[in-house]
Amino acid sequence: MKNTRKLALPILCIVTLIGILASGCNTANGFGKDVQKAGEGIQDGTK
């Protein structure tokens, strides 16, 4: 029983980390698109 608990914690941490990294990629992608649109708006405003 103790071996199962010792193994469960690292697995849980790894799964959580993968979930955070996967959602972070989507967030960074969306942020990049927002910055790009803002830059385009600034360029259009200076013309």
Gaussian input, Z-matrix of N, CA and C with variables (Angstrom, degrees):
# hf/3-21g

backbone

0 1
 N
 C     1     B1
 C     2     B2     1     A1
 N     3     B3     2     A2     1     D1
 C     4     B4     3     A3     2     D2
 C     5     B5     4     A4     3     D3
 N     6     B6     5     A5     4     D4
 C     7     B7     6     A6     5     D5
 C     8     B8     7     A7     6     D6
 N     9     B9     8     A8     7     D7
 C    10    B10     9     A9     8     D8
 C    11    B11    10    A10     9     D9
 N    12    B12    11    A11    10    D10
 C    13    B13    12    A12    11    D11
 C    14    B14    13    A13    12    D12
 N    15    B15    14    A14    13    D13
 C    16    B16    15    A15    14    D14
 C    17    B17    16    A16    15    D15
 N    18    B18    17    A17    16    D16
 C    19    B19    18    A18    17    D17
 C    20    B20    19    A19    18    D18
 N    21    B21    20    A20    19    D19
 C    22    B22    21    A21    20    D20
 C    23    B23    22    A22    21    D21
 N    24    B24    23    A23    22    D22
 C    25    B25    24    A24    23    D23
 C    26    B26    25    A25    24    D24
 N    27    B27    26    A26    25    D25
 C    28    B28    27    A27    26    D26
 C    29    B29    28    A28    27    D27
 N    30    B30    29    A29    28    D28
 C    31    B31    30    A30    29    D29
 C    32    B32    31    A31    30    D30
 N    33    B33    32    A32    31    D31
 C    34    B34    33    A33    32    D32
 C    35    B35    34    A34    33    D33
 N    36    B36    35    A35    34    D34
 C    37    B37    36    A36    35    D35
 C    38    B38    37    A37    36    D36
 N    39    B39    38    A38    37    D37
 C    40    B40    39    A39    38    D38
 C    41    B41    40    A40    39    D39
 N    42    B42    41    A41    40    D40
 C    43    B43    42    A42    41    D41
 C    44    B44    43    A43    42    D42
 N    45    B45    44    A44    43    D43
 C    46    B46    45    A45    44    D44
 C    47    B47    46    A46    45    D45
 N    48    B48    47    A47    46    D46
 C    49    B49    48    A48    47    D47
 C    50    B50    49    A49    48    D48
 N    51    B51    50    A50    49    D49
 C    52    B52    51    A51    50    D50
 C    53    B53    52    A52    51    D51
 N    54    B54    53    A53    52    D52
 C    55    B55    54    A54    53    D53
 C    56    B56    55    A55    54    D54
 N    57    B57    56    A56    55    D55
 C    58    B58    57    A57    56    D56
 C    59    B59    58    A58    57    D57
 N    60    B60    59    A59    58    D58
 C    61    B61    60    A60    59    D59
 C    62    B62    61    A61    60    D60
 N    63    B63    62    A62    61    D61
 C    64    B64    63    A63    62    D62
 C    65    B65    64    A64    63    D63
 N    66    B66    65    A65    64    D64
 C    67    B67    66    A66    65    D65
 C    68    B68    67    A67    66    D66
 N    69    B69    68    A68    67    D67
 C    70    B70    69    A69    68    D68
 C    71    B71    70    A70    69    D69
 N    72    B72    71    A71    70    D70
 C    73    B73    72    A72    71    D71
 C    74    B74    73    A73    72    D72
 N    75    B75    74    A74    73    D73
 C    76    B76    75    A75    74    D74
 C    77    B77    76    A76    75    D75
 N    78    B78    77    A77    76    D76
 C    79    B79    78    A78    77    D77
 C    80    B80    79    A79    78    D78
 N    81    B81    80    A80    79    D79
 C    82    B82    81    A81    80    D80
 C    83    B83    82    A82    81    D81
 N    84    B84    83    A83    82    D82
 C    85    B85    84    A84    83    D83
 C    86    B86    85    A85    84    D84
 N    87    B87    86    A86    85    D85
 C    88    B88    87    A87    86    D86
 C    89    B89    88    A88    87    D87
 N    90    B90    89    A89    88    D88
 C    91    B91    90    A90    89    D89
 C    92    B92    91    A91    90    D90
 N    93    B93    92    A92    91    D91
 C    94    B94    93    A93    92    D92
 C    95    B95    94    A94    93    D93
 N    96    B96    95    A95    94    D94
 C    97    B97    96    A96    95    D95
 C    98    B98    97    A97    96    D96
 N    99    B99    98    A98    97    D97
 C   100   B100    99    A99    98    D98
 C   101   B101   100   A100    99    D99
 N   102   B102   101   A101   100   D100
 C   103   B103   102   A102   101   D101
 C   104   B104   103   A103   102   D102
 N   105   B105   104   A104   103   D103
 C   106   B106   105   A105   104   D104
 C   107   B107   106   A106   105   D105
 N   108   B108   107   A107   106   D106
 C   109   B109   108   A108   107   D107
 C   110   B110   109   A109   108   D108
 N   111   B111   110   A110   109   D109
 C   112   B112   111   A111   110   D110
 C   113   B113   112   A112   111   D111
 N   114   B114   113   A113   112   D112
 C   115   B115   114   A114   113   D113
 C   116   B116   115   A115   114   D114
 N   117   B117   116   A116   115   D115
 C   118   B118   117   A117   116   D116
 C   119   B119   118   A118   117   D117
 N   120   B120   119   A119   118   D118
 C   121   B121   120   A120   119   D119
 C   122   B122   121   A121   120   D120
 N   123   B123   122   A122   121   D121
 C   124   B124   123   A123   122   D122
 C   125   B125   124   A124   123   D123
 N   126   B126   125   A125   124   D124
 C   127   B127   126   A126   125   D125
 C   128   B128   127   A127   126   D126
 N   129   B129   128   A128   127   D127
 C   130   B130   129   A129   128   D128
 C   131   B131   130   A130   129   D129
 N   132   B132   131   A131   130   D130
 C   133   B133   132   A132   131   D131
 C   134   B134   133   A133   132   D132
 N   135   B135   134   A134   133   D133
 C   136   B136   135   A135   134   D134
 C   137   B137   136   A136   135   D135
 N   138   B138   137   A137   136   D136
 C   139   B139   138   A138   137   D137
 C   140   B140   139   A139   138   D138

   B1=1.4539
   B2=1.5293
   B3=1.3358
   B4=1.4533
   B5=1.5251
   B6=1.3341
   B7=1.4617
   B8=1.5217
   B9=1.3166
   B10=1.4608
   B11=1.5221
   B12=1.3007
   B13=1.4691
   B14=1.5241
   B15=1.3165
   B16=1.4652
   B17=1.5299
   B18=1.3066
   B19=1.4543
   B20=1.5227
   B21=1.3111
   B22=1.4617
   B23=1.5295
   B24=1.2993
   B25=1.4619
   B26=1.5266
   B27=1.3265
   B28=1.4734
   B29=1.5307
   B30=1.3104
   B31=1.4666
   B32=1.5219
   B33=1.3149
   B34=1.4612
   B35=1.5307
   B36=1.3232
   B37=1.4645
   B38=1.5238
   B39=1.3155
   B40=1.4615
   B41=1.5203
   B42=1.3134
   B43=1.4686
   B44=1.5230
   B45=1.3087
   B46=1.4638
   B47=1.5215
   B48=1.3155
   B49=1.4550
   B50=1.5305
   B51=1.3194
   B52=1.4659
   B53=1.5247
   B54=1.3126
   B55=1.4615
   B56=1.5136
   B57=1.3193
   B58=1.4627
   B59=1.5265
   B60=1.3181
   B61=1.4663
   B62=1.5231
   B63=1.3211
   B64=1.4641
   B65=1.5208
   B66=1.3104
   B67=1.4638
   B68=1.5169
   B69=1.3108
   B70=1.4534
   B71=1.5151
   B72=1.3275
   B73=1.4652
   B74=1.5245
   B75=1.3115
   B76=1.4633
   B77=1.5275
   B78=1.3070
   B79=1.4555
   B80=1.5306
   B81=1.3170
   B82=1.4668
   B83=1.5202
   B84=1.3140
   B85=1.4586
   B86=1.5226
   B87=1.3075
   B88=1.4584
   B89=1.5203
   B90=1.3197
   B91=1.4612
   B92=1.5276
   B93=1.3137
   B94=1.4605
   B95=1.5232
   B96=1.3196
   B97=1.4614
   B98=1.5288
   B99=1.3163
   B100=1.4678
   B101=1.5207
   B102=1.3196
   B103=1.4634
   B104=1.5286
   B105=1.3180
   B106=1.4605
   B107=1.5350
   B108=1.3170
   B109=1.4671
   B110=1.5262
   B111=1.3170
   B112=1.4606
   B113=1.5234
   B114=1.3162
   B115=1.4581
   B116=1.5199
   B117=1.3355
   B118=1.4627
   B119=1.5319
   B120=1.3104
   B121=1.4650
   B122=1.5207
   B123=1.3240
   B124=1.4626
   B125=1.5301
   B126=1.3273
   B127=1.4592
   B128=1.5314
   B129=1.3084
   B130=1.4626
   B131=1.5373
   B132=1.3093
   B133=1.4601
   B134=1.5241
   B135=1.3192
   B136=1.4649
   B137=1.5280
   B138=1.3221
   B139=1.4774
   B140=1.4974
   A1=110.47
   A2=118.13
   A3=120.91
   A4=111.22
   A5=117.18
   A6=120.06
   A7=110.66
   A8=116.96
   A9=120.98
   A10=110.18
   A11=117.48
   A12=121.42
   A13=111.04
   A14=116.83
   A15=120.31
   A16=110.37
   A17=118.00
   A18=121.90
   A19=111.73
   A20=117.94
   A21=122.02
   A22=111.97
   A23=118.71
   A24=121.61
   A25=112.32
   A26=120.14
   A27=118.48
   A28=112.84
   A29=117.68
   A30=120.69
   A31=109.77
   A32=117.33
   A33=121.37
   A34=110.67
   A35=117.48
   A36=121.34
   A37=111.38
   A38=117.62
   A39=121.56
   A40=110.73
   A41=117.41
   A42=120.82
   A43=110.53
   A44=117.32
   A45=121.37
   A46=110.76
   A47=117.24
   A48=121.84
   A49=111.02
   A50=117.62
   A51=121.18
   A52=110.50
   A53=117.14
   A54=120.96
   A55=112.48
   A56=116.71
   A57=121.01
   A58=110.45
   A59=116.64
   A60=120.00
   A61=111.45
   A62=117.44
   A63=120.63
   A64=110.60
   A65=117.72
   A66=119.39
   A67=110.78
   A68=117.82
   A69=121.47
   A70=112.27
   A71=117.34
   A72=120.45
   A73=110.34
   A74=116.87
   A75=120.20
   A76=110.60
   A77=117.01
   A78=121.01
   A79=110.35
   A80=117.22
   A81=120.80
   A82=110.68
   A83=117.12
   A84=121.07
   A85=110.30
   A86=118.08
   A87=122.55
   A88=111.56
   A89=116.72
   A90=121.02
   A91=110.23
   A92=117.12
   A93=121.32
   A94=111.69
   A95=116.46
   A96=120.57
   A97=110.66
   A98=117.45
   A99=121.10
   A100=110.99
   A101=117.07
   A102=121.38
   A103=109.49
   A104=116.30
   A105=120.23
   A106=110.73
   A107=117.12
   A108=120.43
   A109=111.22
   A110=117.03
   A111=120.35
   A112=110.17
   A113=116.99
   A114=121.17
   A115=111.94
   A116=116.47
   A117=120.84
   A118=110.19
   A119=116.48
   A120=120.64
   A121=111.34
   A122=116.52
   A123=120.40
   A124=110.29
   A125=116.07
   A126=119.46
   A127=111.58
   A128=116.60
   A129=120.63
   A130=110.71
   A131=116.79
   A132=120.55
   A133=113.09
   A134=116.81
   A135=120.03
   A136=112.16
   A137=117.53
   A138=120.35
   A139=111.31
   D1=-40.25
   D2=-179.97
   D3=-67.31
   D4=-35.27
   D5=178.92
   D6=-64.85
   D7=-36.74
   D8=179.33
   D9=-65.37
   D10=-41.32
   D11=178.75
   D12=-66.55
   D13=-40.20
   D14=179.17
   D15=-65.04
   D16=-32.78
   D17=-179.74
   D18=-82.32
   D19=-31.11
   D20=-176.28
   D21=-68.06
   D22=-37.69
   D23=-177.53
   D24=-64.76
   D25=-49.32
   D26=177.56
   D27=-63.44
   D28=-36.93
   D29=178.53
   D30=-65.14
   D31=-43.14
   D32=177.99
   D33=-61.67
   D34=-42.01
   D35=178.01
   D36=-63.30
   D37=-41.78
   D38=179.75
   D39=-65.58
   D40=-44.53
   D41=179.42
   D42=-63.60
   D43=-41.09
   D44=178.03
   D45=-63.66
   D46=-43.67
   D47=179.58
   D48=-62.84
   D49=-42.26
   D50=177.48
   D51=-62.02
   D52=-41.64
   D53=177.96
   D54=-62.88
   D55=-41.58
   D56=178.99
   D57=-66.02
   D58=-44.05
   D59=-179.78
   D60=-65.29
   D61=-39.26
   D62=-179.72
   D63=-65.77
   D64=-41.61
   D65=179.01
   D66=-72.87
   D67=-29.62
   D68=177.50
   D69=-65.21
   D70=-34.86
   D71=178.24
   D72=-63.59
   D73=-43.24
   D74=179.36
   D75=-65.71
   D76=-38.78
   D77=-179.76
   D78=-66.59
   D79=-43.73
   D80=179.44
   D81=-64.70
   D82=-38.21
   D83=178.34
   D84=-63.47
   D85=-45.67
   D86=178.51
   D87=-64.55
   D88=-39.36
   D89=178.61
   D90=-64.65
   D91=-40.32
   D92=178.19
   D93=-61.61
   D94=-40.64
   D95=178.17
   D96=-66.28
   D97=-39.13
   D98=178.31
   D99=-63.69
   D100=-43.28
   D101=179.87
   D102=-65.01
   D103=-40.15
   D104=179.21
   D105=-62.59
   D106=-44.44
   D107=178.82
   D108=-64.81
   D109=-37.81
   D110=178.00
   D111=-64.67
   D112=-41.84
   D113=177.89
   D114=-62.99
   D115=-39.71
   D116=177.79
   D117=-64.71
   D118=-38.80
   D119=178.41
   D120=-64.26
   D121=-39.88
   D122=178.53
   D123=-66.34
   D124=-41.72
   D125=178.25
   D126=-62.63
   D127=-41.79
   D128=179.37
   D129=-66.15
   D130=-33.72
   D131=-179.58
   D132=-71.52
   D133=-25.12
   D134=-178.24
   D135=-86.51
   D136=-8.76
   D137=-178.59
   D138=-82.55

